[in-house]
Amino acid sequence: MICQECHERPAALHFTKTVNGEVTEVYLCDHCAHEKGEHLFSGHPAFSLNNLLGGLFNPEPHFSTNPSFRDQETHCEKCHMTFQQFLQSGKFGCAHCYKSFESKLFSILKRLHGGNTVHQGKIPARMGGKLHLQKEVHQLREKLQEMINSEQFEEAAGVRDQIRALEKKLSGEGGGL
């Protein structure tokens, strides 16, 4: 796609604007986007993707102003990045930051992923039926174990029967466990 402003360079940025249900798409090269930056972002030429991500990552604005939070500032043992620096930049300093900030990341990731906290992945359509059944069997086995541990034996028997029915279906498809 060519830049819609200069019609010379390849477009590097794609903006989609929706106003009153009317969608407008704009394709700009880096040079034109930088020149129009003041207009695109209301007088803030320093706006960047990092600023955007930093804003999304900061679920509780009082983090940065609350003095007690600053006193308890978490930092990475490897690269010494603070959680506040992560919120501002939107980037981790190293792989160890994930572990260092784990307790504070859950709510951020949940918000960014629409409430999902477990990666589900995608299943190819031709394999979908079998894999969905296997996944359901796995989940039911976990549920069964929890019921047995909490001594809910009658409910556990029902779950056991569900597992057997699913396993029979799987073996019928030639996909035994």
Secondary structure as UniProt FT lines:
FT   TURN            4..6
FT   STRAND          13..19
FT   TURN            20..21
FT   STRAND          22..28
FT   HELIX           30..40
FT   TURN            41..43
FT   TURN            45..46
FT   HELIX           49..57
FT   HELIX           62..65
FT   HELIX           67..71
FT   TURN            77..79
FT   HELIX           83..89
FT   TURN            95..96
FT   HELIX           97..100
FT   HELIX           102..112
FT   TURN            113..115
FT   HELIX           125..149
FT   TURN            150..151
FT   HELIX           153..172
FT   TURN            173..174
//
